[in-house]
Amino acid sequence: MRKKILTYCVIVGLALVCALNYELFVFPNQFAPAGLNGICTMIQHVFGISVGYLSMIINIPLAIAVYLKVSKSLAIRSMVYVLTFSLALVILDHVDLSWLAYDTASSTILGPLVAGIINGSCYSWLLKASAYTGGTDFIAALIHKRRPDQSVLGLIFTLNVAVAVISFFVYGYQMEPVILCILYSFASTTVSQQAVKSGRSATRFEIITDYPEEISNEIITKLHHSATVMPAKGMYSGKPTNLVYCVVNNTQISKLSAIIQRYPKTFAVMDSVSEVMGNFKQLTNKGDYAQEFLDSGDGKAV
């Protein structure tokens, strides 16, 4: 229960950061971000209707559809984000943040670049909490549920291109808003993908040794990872040996290398692993099972 409460607090915090991000870096720089919020931003620019209200109007029916057809947990968590984000924007509309906002007067690209970095970072954390930002994420979830074999990348790309093209006409027939939209999208996507990837990437070791028990014990006690030992045979010498297989964090490569070097006639092959998944437990520094920081709900968002 405590973990679930913490997860919702994180979702609310991320929504507040993203709302502040829009007020400080998106709205002052006269460009539309990617996705449905980009369309909402252009409507706000032309008609003066707050993105906060538009976001709620668009996302509530989509959230209901996701709740009924995809995942109740995913829909509820995502709507907590959407409602917090929308209400924060409505409130911030009445707060003068011009003294803190950054516009492109001094540098054209810094505003959208920073906005994209912040959005991408928040999005990666939101995925860890098994939640979405709404909009195109909801649409993608609905399409994937109905057609698992159908790729939604084309739809998302088409929508983002449409936002960039329309922004040319909305912001005074200029190319700069189009370029800023592309820059924002690139920064946001790159940061979120790298953040997710860095959290799942690791290094795999295949260790040939006559000391499998000793090395395995050191891996468990010093690196807090486990290992798999398999019998092997050296084809040159014809003698039996052992293969110790393990996966460690990238920051632990030097520690494991130092362990291997202490044992004679032991060598290893290592290579990068882009993602580690499965039903397993990580160990803490005390050797106990580590608890996940956030509650993953039903895991449908990851």
C-alpha positions as CSV (number, residue, x, y, z in Angstrom):
1,M,0.0,0.0,0.0
2,R,2.8,2.4,0.9
3,K,4.5,1.7,-2.5
4,K,1.3,2.4,-4.3
5,I,0.8,5.7,-2.5
6,L,4.4,6.6,-3.3
7,T,3.8,5.7,-7.0
8,Y,0.8,8.1,-7.2
9,C,2.8,10.8,-5.5
10,V,5.5,10.4,-8.2
11,I,2.9,10.6,-10.9
12,V,1.5,13.8,-9.5
13,G,5.0,15.3,-9.1
14,L,5.9,14.5,-12.7
15,A,2.6,16.1,-13.9
16,L,3.5,19.3,-12.0
17,V,7.0,19.3,-13.5
18,C,5.6,18.9,-17.0
19,A,3.0,21.6,-16.5
20,L,5.7,24.0,-15.3
21,N,7.8,22.9,-18.3
22,Y,5.1,24.0,-20.7
23,E,4.7,27.4,-18.9
24,L,8.4,28.2,-18.8
25,F,9.8,26.7,-22.1
26,V,7.0,25.8,-24.5
27,F,4.4,28.6,-24.4
28,P,6.9,31.5,-24.4
29,N,8.7,30.2,-27.4
30,Q,5.8,30.1,-29.8
31,F,6.0,26.5,-31.0
32,A,3.8,23.4,-30.7
33,P,5.2,20.2,-29.0
34,A,4.5,16.8,-30.4
35,G,1.3,14.8,-30.1
36,L,-2.2,15.9,-29.2
37,N,-0.8,18.4,-26.7
38,G,0.8,20.1,-29.7
39,I,-2.6,20.5,-31.3
40,C,-4.0,21.8,-28.0
41,T,-1.1,24.3,-27.8
42,M,-1.9,25.7,-31.3
43,I,-5.6,26.0,-30.4
44,Q,-4.6,27.9,-27.3
45,H,-2.4,30.2,-29.4
46,V,-5.2,31.0,-31.8
47,F,-8.4,31.0,-29.7
48,G,-7.0,31.5,-26.2
49,I,-8.5,28.3,-24.7
50,S,-6.2,26.9,-22.1
51,V,-4.3,23.7,-22.9
52,G,-5.4,22.5,-19.5
53,Y,-9.1,22.4,-20.4
54,L,-8.4,21.0,-23.9
55,S,-6.3,18.2,-22.5
56,M,-9.1,17.1,-20.1
57,I,-11.7,17.3,-22.9
58,I,-9.6,15.1,-25.2
59,N,-8.2,12.6,-22.7
60,I,-11.3,11.8,-20.5
61,P,-13.1,9.8,-23.3
62,L,-9.8,8.2,-24.3
63,A,-9.1,7.2,-20.7
64,I,-12.6,5.7,-20.4
65,A,-12.0,3.6,-23.5
66,V,-8.6,2.4,-22.2
67,Y,-10.2,1.6,-18.8
68,L,-12.9,-0.6,-20.5
69,K,-10.8,-2.2,-23.2
70,V,-7.1,-2.3,-22.1
71,S,-6.3,-1.8,-18.4
72,K,-8.0,-0.3,-15.4
73,S,-4.8,0.4,-13.6
74,L,-3.2,2.0,-16.6
75,A,-6.2,4.2,-17.3
76,I,-6.5,5.4,-13.6
77,R,-2.8,6.1,-13.2
78,S,-2.7,8.0,-16.6
79,M,-5.8,10.0,-15.7
80,V,-4.2,11.0,-12.4
81,Y,-1.3,12.4,-14.5
82,V,-3.7,14.1,-17.0
83,L,-5.9,15.7,-14.4
84,T,-3.0,17.0,-12.4
85,F,-1.2,18.3,-15.5
86,S,-4.4,20.0,-16.8
87,L,-5.4,21.6,-13.4
88,A,-1.8,22.8,-12.9
89,L,-1.9,24.5,-16.3
90,V,-5.2,26.1,-15.6
91,I,-3.9,27.5,-12.3
92,L,-0.5,28.6,-13.8
93,D,-2.4,30.5,-16.4
94,H,-3.3,33.0,-13.6
95,V,0.3,33.1,-12.3
96,D,2.8,35.6,-13.7
97,L,5.9,33.5,-14.5
98,S,7.3,35.9,-17.1
99,W,10.2,36.7,-14.9
100,L,11.2,33.1,-14.9
101,A,10.1,31.9,-18.4
102,Y,12.7,31.5,-21.1
103,D,12.1,32.6,-24.6
104,T,14.0,32.4,-27.8
105,A,15.1,36.0,-27.8
106,S,18.6,35.1,-26.7
107,S,18.8,31.6,-28.2
108,T,16.4,30.0,-30.6
109,I,17.0,26.4,-29.8
110,L,17.6,26.3,-26.1
111,G,14.0,26.7,-25.0
112,P,12.6,23.7,-27.1
113,L,15.7,21.7,-26.4
114,V,15.4,22.1,-22.6
115,A,11.6,21.5,-22.9
116,G,12.2,18.2,-24.8
117,I,14.8,17.0,-22.3
118,I,12.6,17.6,-19.3
119,N,9.6,16.0,-21.1
120,G,11.6,13.0,-22.1
121,S,13.0,12.5,-18.6
122,C,9.5,12.8,-17.0
123,Y,8.1,10.4,-19.6
124,S,10.7,7.7,-18.8
125,W,9.8,7.9,-15.1
126,L,6.1,7.8,-15.9
127,L,6.6,4.5,-17.7
128,K,8.3,3.1,-14.7
129,A,5.1,3.9,-12.8
130,S,3.0,2.1,-15.4
131,A,1.3,5.3,-16.6
132,Y,0.9,7.3,-19.7
133,T,0.7,11.0,-20.5
134,G,-2.5,10.5,-22.4
135,G,-3.2,11.6,-25.9
136,T,-1.3,9.5,-28.5
137,D,-0.3,7.0,-25.8
138,F,-4.0,6.2,-25.2
139,I,-4.6,5.9,-28.9
140,A,-1.6,3.6,-29.3
141,A,-2.8,1.4,-26.4
142,L,-6.3,1.0,-27.9
143,I,-4.9,0.2,-31.4
144,H,-2.5,-2.3,-30.0
145,K,-5.2,-4.0,-28.0
146,R,-7.4,-4.4,-31.0
147,R,-4.6,-5.1,-33.5
148,P,-1.5,-6.5,-31.7
149,D,0.2,-7.0,-35.0
150,Q,-0.4,-3.4,-36.1
151,S,2.4,-0.9,-35.6
152,V,1.4,2.4,-34.1
153,L,4.7,4.1,-35.0
154,G,3.3,5.2,-38.3
155,L,0.3,6.8,-36.7
156,I,2.4,8.6,-34.1
157,F,4.8,9.8,-36.7
158,T,2.0,11.0,-39.0
159,L,0.4,13.0,-36.1
160,N,3.7,14.6,-35.2
161,V,4.4,15.5,-38.8
162,A,0.9,17.0,-39.0
163,V,1.5,19.1,-35.9
164,A,4.8,20.4,-37.3
165,V,3.2,21.3,-40.7
166,I,0.2,23.0,-39.2
167,S,2.4,25.0,-36.9
168,F,3.8,26.7,-40.0
169,F,0.4,28.3,-40.7
170,V,-0.5,28.9,-37.1
171,Y,2.6,30.8,-36.1
172,G,2.7,33.3,-38.9
173,Y,3.9,31.3,-41.9
174,Q,7.4,30.8,-40.5
175,M,9.7,27.8,-40.7
176,E,11.1,28.4,-37.2
177,P,8.1,26.9,-35.3
178,V,8.3,23.8,-37.5
179,I,12.0,23.3,-36.8
180,L,11.5,23.9,-33.0
181,C,8.7,21.3,-33.0
182,I,11.0,18.8,-34.7
183,L,13.8,19.7,-32.2
184,Y,11.5,19.3,-29.2
185,S,10.3,15.9,-30.5
186,F,13.8,14.6,-31.2
187,A,15.1,15.7,-27.8
188,S,12.1,14.2,-25.9
189,T,12.2,10.9,-27.8
190,T,16.0,10.5,-27.5
191,V,16.1,11.3,-23.8
192,S,13.2,9.0,-22.9
193,Q,14.6,6.1,-24.9
194,Q,18.1,6.4,-23.5
195,A,16.7,6.7,-19.9
196,V,14.6,3.5,-20.4
197,K,17.5,1.7,-22.1
198,S,20.1,2.7,-19.5
199,G,17.9,1.3,-16.8
200,R,17.7,-2.1,-18.5
201,S,21.1,-2.5,-20.2
202,A,23.8,-4.6,-18.6
203,T,26.9,-6.6,-19.4
204,R,27.0,-10.4,-19.9
205,F,30.0,-12.4,-18.8
206,E,30.8,-16.0,-19.8
207,I,33.7,-17.1,-17.6
208,I,35.7,-20.3,-18.2
209,T,37.3,-21.4,-14.9
210,D,38.3,-24.3,-12.6
211,Y,37.0,-22.3,-9.7
212,P,33.3,-21.9,-10.3
213,E,32.2,-22.0,-6.7
214,E,34.7,-19.4,-5.5
215,I,33.9,-17.0,-8.4
216,S,30.1,-17.5,-8.0
217,N,30.4,-16.8,-4.2
218,E,32.3,-13.5,-4.9
219,I,29.7,-12.5,-7.5
220,I,26.9,-13.0,-5.0
221,T,28.6,-11.4,-1.9
222,K,30.4,-8.5,-3.6
223,L,28.3,-7.7,-6.7
224,H,24.9,-8.9,-5.3
225,H,24.1,-10.8,-8.5
226,S,23.7,-14.5,-9.0
227,A,25.4,-16.8,-11.5
228,T,24.7,-20.0,-13.4
229,V,27.4,-22.7,-13.5
230,M,27.5,-25.2,-16.4
231,P,29.9,-28.1,-17.0
232,A,32.2,-27.5,-20.1
233,K,35.1,-29.2,-21.8
234,G,38.2,-27.6,-23.2
235,M,38.6,-29.0,-26.7
236,Y,42.3,-28.2,-27.0
237,S,43.3,-29.9,-23.8
238,G,40.4,-32.3,-23.6
239,K,40.0,-31.6,-19.9
240,P,36.7,-30.8,-18.1
241,T,36.1,-27.2,-17.0
242,N,33.2,-25.0,-16.0
243,L,31.3,-22.1,-17.5
244,V,30.1,-19.4,-15.2
245,Y,27.3,-17.3,-16.8
246,C,26.2,-14.0,-15.2
247,V,24.8,-10.6,-16.0
248,V,26.0,-7.5,-14.1
249,N,25.4,-3.8,-14.2
250,N,27.6,-1.8,-16.5
251,T,29.2,0.0,-13.5
252,Q,30.3,-3.4,-12.1
253,I,32.5,-4.5,-15.0
254,S,35.7,-3.5,-13.4
255,K,34.9,-5.2,-10.1
256,L,34.0,-8.5,-11.9
257,S,37.2,-8.2,-14.0
258,A,39.3,-7.8,-10.9
259,I,37.6,-11.0,-9.4
260,I,38.4,-13.0,-12.6
261,Q,42.0,-11.9,-12.7
262,R,42.7,-13.4,-9.2
263,Y,42.0,-17.0,-10.4
264,P,44.7,-18.8,-12.5
265,K,43.7,-20.2,-15.9
266,T,40.5,-18.3,-15.9
267,F,39.3,-16.1,-18.7
268,A,36.0,-14.5,-19.7
269,V,34.1,-13.2,-22.7
270,M,31.9,-10.2,-22.2
271,D,29.4,-8.4,-24.4
272,S,26.7,-5.7,-23.9
273,V,23.1,-6.7,-23.3
274,S,20.5,-4.1,-24.4
275,E,17.8,-5.3,-22.0
276,V,17.3,-7.6,-19.1
277,M,13.8,-8.9,-18.3
278,G,12.2,-11.7,-16.4
279,N,10.7,-12.7,-13.1
280,F,13.8,-12.4,-10.9
281,K,14.8,-10.5,-7.7
282,Q,17.8,-8.2,-7.3
283,L,19.9,-8.3,-4.2
284,T,20.7,-5.3,-1.9
285,N,24.2,-4.6,-0.5
286,K,23.2,-6.7,2.5
287,G,22.3,-9.7,0.3
288,D,18.5,-9.2,0.9
289,Y,16.0,-9.1,-1.9
290,A,15.7,-5.5,-3.2
291,Q,12.2,-3.9,-3.3
292,E,11.1,-2.0,-6.4
293,F,10.9,1.7,-5.8
294,L,7.5,2.1,-7.6
295,D,4.4,-0.1,-7.8
296,S,4.0,-1.4,-11.4
297,G,0.3,-2.0,-11.2
298,D,-0.7,-4.6,-13.7
299,G,2.4,-3.8,-15.8
300,K,0.5,-2.9,-18.9
301,A,2.3,0.4,-19.5
302,V,5.8,-1.0,-19.7
